């Protein structure tokens, strides 16, 4: 089920004016995180479109199909830009001031944010590739755009778009607890047992060897503050003993 909501800005008349930027996201096991996501996005976009995936019966429903539904719905609102999010992600507060500047860009461009994997509500991992992760989630809705159809780990922006980096942080909450880090590793091993979609495998998700951490600076904070509930936020899966053994000869990120 799709839901669309526009935010009131006081001086705006939503029924007379098309939204410039809408956020889109789907939710299932992490539905309880959605209210805080909406509050995080409220100062940054004109509204949001969400897809309730809780009626799905498969372990993991088709991401390309969910993406296509959300993008089509965004087009139907007349929006010019899309911010593609997940319920367990938060943008730093400064994005509210930067979004109008970013959405003035012309042509096929995808803006990237620095992905910060949180290991505590105010601490993120910063060693090696963990400190270099970028996610391109903001792009214009232009004619003729095509999206990839890979089942897992597909980019959310259209093919062929120019990638530009911002200095804004995008915080990922799902890695805060060890149980979720291990659960994420196990889930992807079930969904992609041969490493078809990620050659390096998934053991690194729960590997803390050489980990270095950095506290979120006050000027980089996100709202509302995260209140950790200790939940898994994903389906539990069982792995065979062979799948539990780390793959040999694969490099960890960084």
Residue pairs with C-beta under 8 A, 6 or more apart in sequence:
1 51
1 52
1 55
2 49
2 50
2 51
2 52
2 69
2 70
2 73
3 49
3 50
3 51
3 52
4 22
4 47
4 48
4 49
4 73
4 77
5 38
5 47
5 48
6 14
6 19
6 46
6 47
7 42
7 45
7 46
7 47
8 14
9 46
14 46
14 47
18 77
18 78
18 79
18 80
19 45
19 46
19 47
19 77
19 78
19 79
19 80
20 46
20 79
20 80
20 81
20 103
21 44
21 45
21 46
21 79
21 80
21 81
21 82
21 83
21 99
21 103
21 138
22 45
22 46
22 47
22 48
22 49
22 74
22 77
22 79
22 81
22 82
22 83
23 41
23 44
23 45
23 47
23 48
23 49
23 82
23 83
23 84
23 85
24 48
24 49
24 50
24 51
24 70
24 71
24 73
24 74
24 82
24 83
24 84
24 85
25 34
25 37
25 48
25 50
25 51
25 70
25 84
25 85
25 86
25 87
26 50
26 51
26 52
26 53
26 66
26 70
27 33
27 34
27 50
27 51
27 52
27 53
27 54
27 87
28 52
28 53
28 54
28 56
28 61
29 232
29 233
29 234
29 235
30 86
30 87
30 88
30 174
30 233
30 234
31 52
31 54
31 87
32 229
32 231
33 87
33 88
33 173
33 233
34 50
34 87
36 90
36 224
36 226
37 85
37 87
37 89
37 90
38 48
39 223
39 224
40 90
40 91
40 222
40 223
40 224
41 48
41 83
41 85
41 91
43 93
43 96
44 83
44 91
44 95
44 96
44 99
45 83
45 99
46 79
47 77
49 70
49 73
49 74
49 77
51 66
51 69
51 70
53 61
53 66
59 190
59 191
59 235
59 237
60 187
60 191
60 235
62 151
63 151
63 152
63 154
64 147
64 148
64 149
64 150
64 151
64 154
67 84
67 147
67 154
67 156
68 147
70 84
71 82
71 141
71 147
74 82
74 141
75 141
79 141
80 103
80 140
80 141
81 103
81 138
81 139
81 140
81 141
82 138
82 139
82 140
82 141
83 99
83 137
83 138
84 137
84 138
84 139
84 156
84 157
85 137
88 172
88 173
88 174
88 233
89 170
89 171
89 172
89 173
90 170
90 171
90 173
90 222
90 226
91 113
91 168
91 169
91 170
91 171
91 222
92 168
92 169
92 170
92 171
92 220
92 221
92 222
93 221
93 222
93 223
94 168
94 219
94 220
95 168
98 166
98 168
99 138
102 111
102 138
102 166
103 138
103 140
105 111
105 140
105 164
107 140
107 162
108 139
108 140
108 142
108 145
108 158
108 160
108 161
108 162
109 139
109 140
109 161
109 162
109 163
109 164
110 136
110 137
110 138
110 139
110 157
110 158
110 161
110 162
110 163
110 164
111 136
111 137
111 138
111 139
111 164
111 165
111 166
112 134
112 135
112 136
112 137
112 163
112 164
112 165
112 166
113 134
113 135
113 136
113 137
113 138
113 166
113 168
113 169
113 170
114 133
114 134
114 165
114 166
114 167
114 168
114 169
114 170
115 133
115 134
115 135
115 170
115 172
116 124
116 125
116 133
116 169
116 170
116 171
116 172
116 216
117 124
117 125
117 130
117 133
117 172
117 175
118 124
118 171
118 172
118 173
118 175
118 176
118 226
119 125
119 175
119 176
119 211
119 213
120 176
121 176
121 225
121 226
121 227
121 228
122 215
122 216
122 221
123 213
123 214
123 215
123 216
124 130
124 171
124 213
124 214
124 216
125 131
125 175
125 211
125 212
125 213
126 212
126 213
126 214
127 210
127 211
127 212
127 254
128 210
128 252
128 253
128 254
129 252
129 253
129 254
130 211
130 253
130 254
131 254
132 254
134 165
135 170
136 155
136 156
136 157
136 161
136 163
137 156
137 157
137 170
139 157
139 158
139 161
142 158
145 158
145 159
145 161
146 158
146 159
146 160
147 154
147 155
147 156
147 157
147 158
147 159
148 154
148 155
148 159
150 197
151 197
152 188
152 191
152 192
152 197
152 198
153 197
153 198
157 163
169 216
169 220
169 222
171 216
171 222
173 226
174 180
174 184
174 233
174 234
175 181
175 184
175 205
176 226
176 228
177 228
177 230
178 206
179 230
179 232
180 232
180 233
180 234
181 205
181 206
182 205
182 206
183 232
183 234
183 236
183 237
184 202
184 205
184 206
184 234
185 202
185 203
185 205
185 206
186 237
186 239
186 243
187 234
187 235
187 237
188 198
188 202
188 205
189 201
189 202
189 239
189 243
190 237
190 239
190 243
192 198
192 202
193 243
195 201
195 247
199 250
200 250
200 251
200 252
200 253
201 247
201 250
203 246
203 247
203 250
203 252
204 252
204 253
207 252
209 252
216 222
